[in-house]
Amino acid sequence: IIRKSQQAKREKLRQEALVNLEKERVRISRDLHDNLGAELTLITSQIDTRAFKSNNQLEKEELTKIADNTRNAMSQLRETIWSIRNEQVTIPEFASKVREYANKILENKKIDFVMECNAPDKILSPNQALSLYRVCQEAINNAAKYSNCTELKANYSCPGNQFLIRISDNGKGFDFEKVKKGYGLQNMEQRVKELGGNLTIKTNPDSGTTVSLGIEV
């Protein structure tokens, strides 16, 4: 009886901790949206107004760049809020979010985005979802900027307890040994490493580029 009573108390405390954690998650996401999000929106509006009224072309261009950077910061904030608000993220939800980003980046570049998702039942934690999303963002951006590709593919699969992502393009590729690793690639590797996973990049001149990564789920 004593043992069962102790187990019941521990379970009650665990449930209360989960409820408190959920309340805190919602509170943080709400504060980010209502406070920081509102401030960024106000700043962007003020810069746009200043740029519109300016008669100095150089100043107008500089203000437009600042406004674009602020909008980008707002977009990243929304993505962070998206991951925080969810206690867990399904693979299809994650894939849909990546596709939404890819469509936005590629819409004016004449690059087709193709997605294959074969992992309907797997779940990602908020940290996993946001970190992997940032990695996919970097891979998509690199392909859009440097590959000269006409097609970009994203494949998601879950063999066993692994979640695998493969992002590949049919672009010009590059000599991996001769290219200096920039902060983008280093950040990709670090994010995946922090999740206990691994990341590889396969590419050769004139044969496209494939970014592959996997973590346990």
LINGI-V724666 format. One record per helix or strand of 2 or more residues. SS is the DSSP state (hx for helix, st for strand). FROM is the first residue (numbers start at 1). TO is the last residue. If there is no record, write none. Layout:
SS:FROM:TO  SS:FROM:TO
This chain:
hx:2:53  hx:57:85  st:89:90  hx:91:106  st:112:118  st:123:124  hx:126:146  st:151:157  st:162:169  hx:183:194  st:198:203  st:209:216
